[in-house]
Amino acid sequence: MREQAVEKWGHTHHFAIDTAQSEKKVTIVFAITTLTMVIEIVAGTWFGSMALLADGWHMFTHSAAFAVSIFVYWYSKKHRSNREYSFGVGKVNTLGGFASAVALGTVALMMIVESVSRLFSPQAIRFDEAIGVAIIGLIVNVVSAVLLHDNHHHHGQEHHKHTDEDHSHDHHDHNLKAAYFHVLADTLTSVFAIVALVSGKYFNWLWADALMGIVGAIIITKWAYKLLTDSSNILLDKAASEPIANKIVSCTEEDGVSVVTDLHLWKLSSKHLSAIVSVATPLEKTPDDFKDIIRRHIDLSHLTIEVNKI
C-alpha cells in the first residue's frame, strides 16, 4: 500500500541546475588562471609593478574561487539524492556564488589599501617587462571570458510557463556567474595595468599605476555587491517574483468564491520555484484540483496546497 502511494504521489527533490558543461569550462579556466597567476605575481614582484601585482593577486583569489566552484559542482552531484536535504541541494550552487562574491569584495579592499600606499610612495617599475606580462594576462583573461560567456548567457533559456512579467533573466547558475565575474574582474585589471604602465613609461606618470588599482577596485566592489545581493536573496528565501505570486492568486481564485488566505513563494535554486498555498473555499475542490489549475499557468517545481472548507 505504501509503495503504491509513493509511486503515485511521491516525487524527487532534484532541484539543482544541470551544470555538466559549466563544470568542465570552470575547470579549464581554473587551470589557465592558476598558471597565469603564478607568472604575474612573480613578474610583478620582480619588475616592481603594483598594477601587475594587483592583477596577480586577483588571479590568486579567483583561482581559489574557481576551486570552490568546482567543489560546489562535485558536492551538488554527490548529494543530489540525499534525503537529509529537505528541498535538495539546489542552493549549494548559489552558496558558491555568495562565497565568491565575498572573495571579490576582499580583493577589492586589498587593492585599495595597497594602491593608496603606492599612490603616496611610488616605486620604480621596469615598464617593458611588466607591460609584456600584463598583455599575456589580458589575453588569458579574454580567452577565459569567452569560454564562460556562452554558458553564462544561454544555460537558462529553456522553456518556462511563467508569465511575461517574470524575471527570467534571474535564472542563473550563480556559481558560474561568479566565475564569469571573477574573469571579468581580471580582464578589467589587466586593461588598467596596461594603461597605467604605458602612461608611466611614456609620460612618467608613476601615480597612474596606483590610481588604476583604485579605479579597478571600485568597479569590482560594485560587481561583488550585485552578486552578493542576488545570491543572498535566494539563500535567505526572499519572496520570489511578485507577478508570479499575483498570477497564483488570480488563477486560484478564478472560480469567484475561493480565496487564497496564505501564500509562500520562494526559490529552491536559481531557476526552481516552490510555493505553499492555503485556500479557503465552499466548493468541493481537492488540493489536486487547485494544483492542476495553478500548474496550467505557472511552472512550479514544488507545490503544496492546503484547502480549508468554509
C-alpha positions in Angstrom: 0.0 0.0 0.0 2.7 2.4 1.0 4.8 1.7 -2.1 1.7 2.3 -4.4 1.1 5.6 -2.7 4.7 6.7 -3.0 4.7 5.7 -6.7 1.5 7.7 -7.4 2.0 10.8 -5.4 5.7 10.8 -4.4 8.3 12.9 -6.2 12.0 13.6 -6.1 13.6 16.8 -4.9 16.3 17.2 -7.6 16.1 21.0 -7.9 19.7 21.6 -8.9 20.7 23.1 -12.3 22.3 20.9 -15.0 25.9 22.0 -14.6 27.9 19.4 -16.6 29.1 21.9 -19.2 29.6 24.7 -16.6 31.8 22.4 -14.5 34.0 21.5 -17.5 34.5 25.1 -18.5 35.3 26.3 -15.0 37.9 23.6 -14.6 39.6 24.7 -17.8 39.6 28.3 -16.7 40.9 27.3 -13.2 43.9 25.7 -14.8 44.7 28.6 -17.1 44.1 31.2 -14.3 46.4 29.4 -11.8 49.3 29.2 -14.3 48.9 32.9 -15.2 48.6 33.9 -11.6 52.0 32.4 -10.7 53.6 34.2 -13.7 52.1 37.6 -12.9 52.8 37.6 -9.1 56.4 36.6 -9.8 56.8 39.2 -12.6 55.0 41.9 -10.7 57.3 41.4 -7.7 60.4 41.2 -9.9 59.6 44.3 -12.0 58.1 46.4 -9.3 54.6 47.0 -10.8 51.6 47.5 -8.4 49.2 47.2 -11.3 50.7 43.8 -12.3 50.8 42.6 -8.8 47.2 43.6 -8.3 46.3 41.6 -11.4 48.2 38.6 -10.0 46.5 38.9 -6.6 43.2 39.0 -8.4 44.1 35.8 -10.1 45.1 34.2 -6.8 41.7 34.8 -5.2 39.9 34.0 -8.4 41.8 30.7 -8.8 40.7 29.9 -5.2 37.1 30.9 -6.1 37.2 28.6 -9.2 38.4 25.8 -6.9 35.4 26.4 -4.7 33.1 26.4 -7.7 34.5 23.0 -8.8 33.9 21.7 -5.3 30.3 23.0 -5.4 29.6 21.2 -8.6 31.0 18.0 -7.1 29.1 18.3 -3.9 25.9 19.0 -5.7 26.2 15.8 -7.8 27.2 13.7 -4.8 24.3 14.8 -2.6 21.7 15.0 -5.4 19.5 12.3 -4.0 20.4 12.8 -0.3 17.1 12.9 1.6 18.7 14.8 4.5 18.2 17.9 2.4 14.5 18.8 2.6 14.4 20.5 -0.8 17.5 19.1 -2.4 20.9 20.8 -2.8 20.0 23.4 -5.4 21.1 26.2 -3.2 24.7 24.9 -2.9 25.3 26.4 -6.3 24.1 29.8 -5.0 26.1 29.4 -1.9 29.2 29.0 -4.0 28.3 32.3 -5.8 27.9 34.0 -2.4 31.3 32.8 -1.2 32.9 34.1 -4.5 31.2 37.5 -4.1 32.8 37.8 -0.6 36.2 36.9 -2.1 35.7 39.6 -4.8 35.0 42.2 -2.2 38.0 41.1 -0.1 40.3 41.5 -3.2 38.9 44.9 -3.9 39.7 46.0 -0.3 43.2 44.7 -0.6 43.7 46.5 -3.9 42.5 49.9 -2.5 44.8 49.6 0.6 47.9 48.8 -1.4 47.2 51.2 -4.2 46.7 54.1 -1.8 50.0 53.3 -0.2 51.7 53.2 -3.7 50.0 56.5 -4.7 51.9 58.3 -1.9 55.1 56.3 -2.2 55.7 55.5 -5.9 58.2 52.7 -6.6 60.5 52.1 -9.6 58.9 50.0 -12.3 60.6 48.0 -15.1 58.0 49.0 -17.7 58.9 46.9 -20.7 58.9 43.6 -18.9 55.8 44.5 -16.9 53.8 45.5 -20.0 54.7 42.3 -21.7 53.4 40.2 -18.8 50.3 42.3 -18.5 49.4 41.7 -22.1 49.8 38.0 -21.6 47.5 38.2 -18.6 44.9 40.1 -20.7 45.0 37.5 -23.5 44.4 34.8 -20.9 41.5 36.7 -19.3 39.8 37.4 -22.7 40.1 33.7 -23.6 38.6 32.7 -20.3 35.8 35.2 -20.5 34.8 34.0 -24.0 34.9 30.4 -22.7 32.5 31.2 -19.9 30.4 33.8 -21.7 28.2 31.5 -23.8 27.2 29.3 -21.0 26.6 32.2 -18.7 24.1 33.8 -21.0 22.3 30.8 -22.5 22.1 28.0 -20.0 18.9 29.4 -18.6 17.0 29.9 -21.8 14.9 26.7 -21.6 11.1 26.9 -21.7 9.2 28.1 -18.6 5.5 28.7 -18.2 6.0 31.8 -16.2 4.2 35.0 -17.0 5.8 37.5 -19.3 6.4 39.7 -16.3 8.6 37.0 -14.7 12.2 37.9 -14.1 13.5 35.1 -16.3 16.9 36.7 -16.5 17.5 35.7 -12.9 17.6 32.0 -13.8 21.3 31.9 -13.5 23.9 29.4 -12.3 25.2 31.7 -9.6 28.3 29.6 -9.3 29.1 30.1 -13.0 28.0 33.7 -12.8 30.5 34.2 -10.0 33.3 32.6 -12.1 32.3 34.8 -15.0 32.5 38.0 -12.8 35.9 36.9 -11.5 37.2 36.6 -15.1 35.7 40.0 -16.0 37.5 41.5 -12.9 40.8 40.0 -14.1 40.2 41.3 -17.6 39.5 44.8 -16.2 42.6 44.9 -14.0 44.7 43.7 -16.9 43.5 46.5 -19.1 44.0 49.1 -16.3 47.5 47.6 -15.7 48.5 48.1 -19.3 47.1 51.6 -19.5 48.9 52.5 -16.2 52.2 51.0 -17.3 52.1 52.7 -20.8 51.3 56.0 -19.1 54.2 55.6 -16.7 56.7 54.6 -19.4 55.9 57.4 -21.9 54.7 60.2 -19.6 56.4 59.3 -16.4 53.1 59.2 -14.6 54.1 56.8 -11.9 50.9 57.6 -9.9 48.8 56.2 -12.8 49.8 52.6 -11.7 48.3 53.1 -8.3 45.3 55.1 -9.5 44.3 52.4 -11.9 44.4 49.9 -9.0 41.9 52.1 -7.0 39.6 52.5 -10.0 39.6 48.8 -10.7 38.8 48.0 -7.0 35.8 50.3 -7.1 34.3 48.7 -10.2 35.0 45.2 -8.8 33.3 46.2 -5.5 30.1 47.1 -7.5 30.1 43.6 -9.2 30.7 41.9 -5.8 27.8 43.7 -4.3 25.4 42.8 -7.1 26.3 39.1 -6.9 26.2 39.2 -3.1 22.7 40.6 -3.2 21.4 38.2 -5.8 22.7 35.1 -4.1 21.8 36.1 -0.6 18.2 36.7 -1.6 17.9 33.0 -2.6 19.8 31.8 0.4 17.5 33.7 2.8 14.4 32.5 1.0 13.3 36.0 0.0 9.9 36.0 -1.6 10.2 35.4 -5.3 8.7 37.4 -8.2 5.6 39.4 -7.3 4.0 39.0 -10.7 4.1 35.2 -10.3 2.6 35.4 -6.8 -0.2 37.6 -8.2 -0.8 35.0 -11.0 -1.1 32.2 -8.5 -3.7 34.2 -6.5 -5.7 35.1 -9.6 -5.9 31.6 -11.1 -6.7 30.0 -7.7 -9.5 32.5 -7.2 -10.8 32.3 -10.8 -14.0 30.5 -9.6 -15.1 33.7 -7.8 -15.6 32.1 -4.4 -12.3 30.5 -3.4 -9.8 32.8 -1.5 -6.1 32.5 -1.1 -5.5 33.0 2.7 -1.8 32.4 2.7 1.0 32.2 0.1 4.7 31.5 0.3 6.7 31.6 -2.9 10.5 31.2 -2.9 13.4 29.9 -5.0 14.8 26.4 -4.3 17.7 27.2 -6.6 18.2 30.0 -9.2 15.6 28.6 -11.5 13.4 26.3 -9.5 10.4 27.8 -7.7 8.4 26.4 -4.8 5.1 27.5 -3.4 2.8 26.7 -0.4 -0.7 28.0 -0.9 -3.6 28.0 1.7 -7.1 28.2 0.1 -10.5 28.7 1.7 -13.4 27.6 -0.4 -17.0 26.5 -0.1 -16.6 24.2 -3.2 -15.9 20.5 -3.2 -12.4 21.0 -4.6 -9.4 19.0 -3.5 -5.7 20.1 -3.3 -5.1 18.3 -6.6 -7.8 20.3 -8.3 -6.1 23.6 -7.3 -2.7 22.1 -8.3 -3.9 21.4 -11.7 -5.3 24.9 -12.1 -2.1 26.6 -10.9 0.2 24.4 -13.0 -1.7 25.1 -16.1 -0.5 28.7 -15.8 2.8 28.5 -13.9 5.8 26.1 -13.8 6.5 25.3 -10.2 9.0 22.6 -9.2 7.4 22.1 -5.8 3.8 22.9 -4.9 1.9 22.3 -1.7 -1.8 23.1 -1.3 -3.9 23.4 1.8 -7.7 23.5 1.4 -10.0 24.8 4.2 -13.8 24.4 3.8 -15.9 27.5 4.5 
